[in-house]
Amino acid sequence: MMTESAEARLAQRMAALRKTFVHQMPERLVQIEDALAGKIVVVGEEPIASAERLAHSIRGTAATFSFKKLSEAAFELEVAIRE
């Protein structure tokens, strides 16, 4: 069982990670756009696969931080990219 001090530190760390995630969202969306435009090249990966992977990452991280609507939107984007 965690001590109150450990729980407080964990809560602070999670809040900092959540803030960083929010701050990085515009860049993540640009990365998806760049992948779809073929501007991002990952060896052994098609641009569409890169865009899908990025959307999937947003989806999972958003869910982890309880951003339900963002997670759902990222899932819809992931599906749209796949189709």
C-alpha positions as CSV (number, residue, x, y, z in Angstrom):
1,M,0.0,0.0,0.0
2,M,1.3,3.5,-0.9
3,T,1.8,6.1,1.7
4,E,0.0,9.4,1.4
5,S,3.3,11.0,0.4
6,A,3.8,8.5,-2.4
7,E,0.2,8.9,-3.6
8,A,0.7,12.7,-3.6
9,R,3.9,12.4,-5.7
10,L,2.2,10.0,-8.1
11,A,-0.8,12.4,-8.5
12,Q,1.6,15.3,-9.2
13,R,3.5,13.2,-11.7
14,M,0.4,12.1,-13.5
15,A,-0.9,15.8,-13.6
16,A,2.4,16.8,-15.1
17,L,2.3,14.0,-17.7
18,R,-1.3,15.0,-18.5
19,K,-0.3,18.6,-19.0
20,T,2.5,17.6,-21.3
21,F,0.2,15.4,-23.4
22,V,-2.2,18.3,-23.8
23,H,0.6,20.7,-24.7
24,Q,2.0,18.3,-27.3
25,M,-1.4,17.7,-29.1
26,P,-0.9,20.3,-31.8
27,E,2.4,18.8,-32.8
28,R,1.0,15.3,-32.8
29,L,-1.8,16.4,-35.2
30,V,0.8,18.0,-37.5
31,Q,2.8,14.7,-37.4
32,I,-0.4,12.9,-38.6
33,E,-0.9,15.4,-41.4
34,D,2.8,15.1,-42.4
35,A,2.6,11.3,-42.4
36,L,-0.5,11.4,-44.6
37,A,1.3,13.8,-46.9
38,G,4.3,11.5,-47.1
39,K,6.5,14.0,-45.3
40,I,7.4,11.5,-42.5
41,V,9.3,8.5,-43.6
42,V,9.8,5.6,-41.2
43,V,11.9,2.8,-42.7
44,G,9.7,-0.2,-43.4
45,E,6.5,1.6,-42.8
46,E,4.0,3.1,-45.3
47,P,3.0,6.7,-44.6
48,I,-0.6,5.6,-44.0
49,A,0.6,3.1,-41.4
50,S,2.6,5.9,-39.7
51,A,-0.5,8.1,-39.5
52,E,-2.6,5.3,-38.2
53,R,0.0,4.4,-35.5
54,L,0.2,8.1,-34.4
55,A,-3.7,8.3,-34.2
56,H,-3.7,5.0,-32.2
57,S,-1.1,6.4,-29.8
58,I,-3.2,9.5,-29.2
59,R,-6.2,7.3,-28.7
60,G,-4.5,5.2,-26.0
61,T,-2.8,8.0,-24.2
62,A,-6.0,10.1,-24.2
63,A,-7.9,7.1,-22.7
64,T,-5.2,6.8,-20.0
65,F,-5.7,10.4,-19.0
66,S,-9.5,10.1,-19.1
67,F,-9.9,12.3,-22.2
68,K,-12.8,10.2,-23.4
69,K,-14.0,12.5,-26.3
70,L,-10.4,12.9,-27.6
71,S,-9.9,9.1,-27.4
72,E,-13.1,8.5,-29.3
73,A,-12.2,11.1,-31.9
74,A,-8.7,9.6,-32.3
75,F,-10.3,6.2,-32.8
76,E,-12.5,7.6,-35.5
77,L,-9.5,9.1,-37.2
78,E,-7.6,5.8,-36.9
79,V,-10.5,4.0,-38.6
80,A,-10.8,6.7,-41.3
81,I,-7.1,6.4,-42.0
82,R,-7.3,2.7,-42.2
83,E,-10.2,2.8,-44.7
